[in-house]
Amino acid sequence: TKKATLEQLERLCADRKDDELQLALKQSRFEDLRAFLGALGVKVRSKAYAGYRNKEDHVQLLTEVLQRKVA
């Protein structure tokens, strides 16, 4: 599978293509999810995000951040 870019994820979110967005996020590597969050200004290593440990947590967090950004 081709690696998703942050721009593609933002477009999916803006276009309300939620199923496609979730699929793209779930197919992304954990490291890429963390990099996307960092690029969006989310400091995932900070105490505020200590509860976000696994890939599913990061998918959920990134979904929320993207939805806020395009709102």
N, C-alpha and C positions, 0 to 999 in steps of 0.2 A: 504494500500500500504506500501511496505517496504521502510524505509528511505534510501535515497541514501547517500553514503559516498563521501568525497572529491576525494578519489582515483578512485571511479567509474565514477565520473563526468569527471575527467582528462582523463580517458581511453576513454570515449565516445567522448570527444573532439579530442583526439589524433587520434582516428580511424575515424574521420570525420563523426560521426553519429549525425549530427546536429539536426535532428528531435527528436531523442531519448534524446539528451542532453536537448533540450528545454522542452520536456515533463517532464523530471526528475526535472529540475529546477523549473518549474511551479507547480509541485506537492510538492516541498519542503516547509517547514514552513519558514516564514519570518525570524525568529530568526536563523534558520539553514543557510539561505543564508548569513546573516550577519556574522555568525561564520565562514563559508567557506571563505568569503572575508578576514576576520581577519587572518585566517590561511595562506592565500596567501600574507599577508603583506599589505593589503589595510585597511587603517584606516578610516572606514566609518563614524566615528564620527567627523572627522576633517573637517575644513572649505572647503577644496578642494572637498569634496564629499557632501556638504550641499544640492546640488540640487537633490541628490538621496534620495527620501523620501519613495516612495511606493514599493510594491513588484515587480511590473513590471520594475521599474528603477533598482532594485537590480538584477533581472534576467538578464537584459541587461548588466549591469556592470560586473557581474560574467562571463557571456559569453565572453565578451571582454578580461577579465583578463586571463581566461582559454586558449583562443585562442593565446594570446601573450606567455603564459607559454609553450605551446606545440609546438610553431612555431620553 
